[in-house]
Amino acid sequence: MNTQEKIVVMKESEIKRTLVRIAHEIVEKNKGVTDLILIGIRTRGVFLAKRLAQEIFKIEKKEIPVGILDITLYRDDLSLVARQPLVLKTEISFEVSQKKIVLVDDVLYTGRTVRAAMDAIVDLGRPQVIQLAVLVDRGHRELPIRADFIGKNIPTSRKEIVKVRLNEVDGEDKVGIVNKT
């Protein structure tokens, strides 16, 4: 699928400010960081979770565990994705039972990725609560899922794609909207 960039909706400075705000919201909603865990959904959610953990450390002076979640085998569209899907490693080296988990992802769209992530987490234990933090909410939900912490709401059409680019993966921080062509 070819894509053509239409508009940049967040630049590096806005992404940074947004993550600082979300970090404050997470601390406030959870009344501190006791039993708090961040789990990033591969790929870009992992880097956003790590950045949020750094921002929370600046606020609370406490390290927050960060886990990495691969949801490939939990997807309901696995057969549509690829014949031999690439399964990456889930790296959660701590107990999730009775913890306050904040799932972190780059874009919330249909809700299917989040549903798969929740299934994967529940297979590891029974959290006290699961919350969702996303950099971008673009709408078009197919499941009754909403984010607790949203960086930016960006109304889109189904003919558009929200492209999140992060330094750790793409060499730059930027969120853009592209048209499918």
C-alpha positions as CSV (number, residue, x, y, z in Angstrom):
1,M,0.0,0.0,0.0
2,N,1.4,3.4,-1.0
3,T,0.9,6.4,1.3
4,Q,1.2,10.0,0.7
5,E,1.7,12.4,3.6
6,K,-1.2,14.9,4.0
7,I,-0.5,16.8,7.2
8,V,1.8,16.8,10.3
9,V,-0.4,17.0,13.4
10,M,2.2,16.7,16.1
11,K,5.9,17.7,16.0
12,E,8.6,16.6,18.4
13,S,8.0,19.4,21.0
14,E,4.3,18.7,21.1
15,I,4.9,15.0,21.6
16,K,7.2,15.7,24.5
17,R,4.7,18.1,26.1
18,T,1.9,15.6,25.6
19,L,3.9,12.8,27.3
20,V,4.7,15.1,30.3
21,R,1.0,15.9,30.6
22,I,-0.1,12.2,30.4
23,A,2.6,11.3,33.0
24,H,1.0,13.8,35.4
25,E,-2.5,12.5,34.7
26,I,-1.4,8.9,35.4
27,V,0.1,9.9,38.7
28,E,-2.9,12.0,39.7
29,K,-5.5,9.3,38.7
30,N,-3.6,6.6,40.5
31,K,-2.9,8.8,43.6
32,G,0.8,8.2,43.2
33,V,2.8,5.3,41.8
34,T,2.2,2.5,44.4
35,D,1.7,-0.8,42.5
36,L,1.9,1.1,39.2
37,I,3.2,-0.7,36.1
38,L,3.5,0.5,32.5
39,I,3.2,-2.0,29.7
40,G,4.0,-0.9,26.1
41,I,2.4,-2.7,23.2
42,R,5.0,-3.5,20.5
43,T,6.4,-1.6,18.8
44,R,6.0,2.2,19.4
45,G,3.9,1.7,22.6
46,V,7.1,0.3,24.2
47,F,9.1,3.4,23.6
48,L,6.2,5.6,24.7
49,A,5.9,3.6,27.9
50,K,9.6,4.0,28.6
51,R,9.4,7.8,28.0
52,L,6.3,8.0,30.3
53,A,8.3,6.1,33.0
54,Q,11.1,8.6,32.8
55,E,8.6,11.5,33.1
56,I,6.9,9.8,36.1
57,F,10.3,9.4,37.7
58,K,10.9,13.1,37.4
59,I,7.6,13.8,39.2
60,E,7.6,11.1,41.9
61,K,11.4,10.2,42.1
62,K,10.4,6.5,41.9
63,E,11.2,3.9,39.2
64,I,8.2,2.4,37.5
65,P,8.5,-1.1,36.0
66,V,8.0,-1.1,32.2
67,G,7.0,-4.3,30.4
68,I,6.9,-5.1,26.7
69,L,3.9,-6.9,25.3
70,D,3.6,-8.7,22.0
71,I,0.0,-9.3,21.1
72,T,0.5,-11.1,17.8
73,L,-0.9,-14.4,18.9
74,Y,-3.9,-12.7,20.6
75,R,-5.0,-10.9,17.4
76,D,-8.5,-11.8,16.1
77,D,-7.2,-11.1,12.5
78,L,-4.1,-13.2,12.7
79,S,-4.9,-15.2,9.6
80,L,-5.4,-11.9,7.7
81,V,-2.1,-10.4,8.8
82,A,0.3,-12.9,7.4
83,R,0.7,-16.7,6.7
84,Q,3.7,-16.8,9.1
85,P,3.3,-13.8,11.5
86,L,6.4,-12.6,13.2
87,V,6.0,-13.3,16.9
88,L,8.2,-11.2,19.1
89,K,9.0,-11.7,22.8
90,T,6.8,-10.4,25.6
91,E,9.1,-9.1,28.3
92,I,7.2,-8.8,31.6
93,S,9.6,-9.9,34.4
94,F,7.3,-8.8,37.3
95,E,4.0,-9.9,38.8
96,V,0.9,-8.3,37.3
97,S,-1.6,-9.6,39.8
98,Q,-3.1,-6.9,42.0
99,K,-1.1,-4.2,40.1
100,K,-2.4,-1.0,38.5
101,I,-1.4,-1.5,34.9
102,V,-1.3,1.2,32.3
103,L,-1.2,-0.2,28.8
104,V,0.6,2.2,26.4
105,D,0.1,2.4,22.6
106,D,0.7,4.9,19.9
107,V,-2.7,5.0,18.2
108,L,-6.2,3.9,19.3
109,Y,-8.3,3.0,16.3
110,T,-10.7,0.0,16.3
111,G,-9.9,-1.2,19.8
112,R,-8.9,-4.7,18.6
113,T,-5.2,-4.2,19.5
114,V,-6.2,-3.2,23.0
115,R,-8.6,-6.1,23.4
116,A,-5.8,-8.5,22.4
117,A,-3.4,-6.8,24.9
118,M,-5.9,-7.1,27.7
119,D,-6.3,-10.9,26.9
120,A,-2.5,-11.3,27.0
121,I,-2.2,-9.5,30.3
122,V,-5.0,-11.5,32.0
123,D,-3.2,-14.7,30.9
124,L,-0.3,-13.5,33.1
125,G,-2.4,-12.7,36.2
126,R,-5.3,-10.7,37.5
127,P,-4.5,-7.0,37.7
128,Q,-6.2,-4.6,40.1
129,V,-7.0,-2.4,37.2
130,I,-6.0,-2.0,33.5
131,Q,-5.9,1.6,32.2
132,L,-5.1,2.7,28.6
133,A,-2.8,5.6,27.6
134,V,-2.5,6.5,23.9
135,L,-0.6,9.2,22.1
136,V,-3.4,9.5,19.4
137,D,-7.1,8.5,19.5
138,R,-8.4,8.6,15.9
139,G,-11.9,7.2,16.5
140,H,-13.7,4.5,14.5
141,R,-14.1,2.0,17.4
142,E,-15.3,-1.5,16.6
143,L,-15.2,-2.6,20.2
144,P,-16.4,-0.8,23.4
145,I,-12.9,0.4,24.4
146,R,-11.8,3.9,25.4
147,A,-8.6,5.4,26.6
148,D,-8.1,6.8,30.1
149,F,-5.2,9.0,29.0
150,I,-5.2,10.6,25.5
151,G,-2.5,12.7,24.0
152,K,-4.5,14.1,21.1
153,N,-7.9,13.3,19.5
154,I,-7.5,13.3,15.7
155,P,-10.6,12.8,13.7
156,T,-9.8,10.8,10.6
157,S,-11.6,9.0,7.8
158,R,-11.1,5.3,7.2
159,K,-9.2,6.3,4.0
160,E,-6.5,7.9,6.1
161,I,-3.7,6.4,8.2
162,V,-2.2,8.0,11.3
163,K,1.6,7.6,11.2
164,V,3.5,7.9,14.4
165,R,7.2,8.2,14.0
166,L,9.5,8.0,17.0
167,N,13.2,8.6,17.3
168,E,13.9,5.2,18.7
169,V,12.5,3.5,15.6
170,D,12.2,6.1,12.8
171,G,14.9,8.6,13.6
172,E,12.4,11.5,14.2
173,D,9.4,12.3,16.4
174,K,6.4,13.2,14.4
175,V,2.7,12.3,14.0
176,G,1.2,12.7,10.5
177,I,-1.9,11.8,8.6
178,V,-1.4,10.1,5.3
179,N,-3.9,9.1,2.6
180,K,-4.1,5.5,1.4
181,T,-3.5,5.4,-2.3
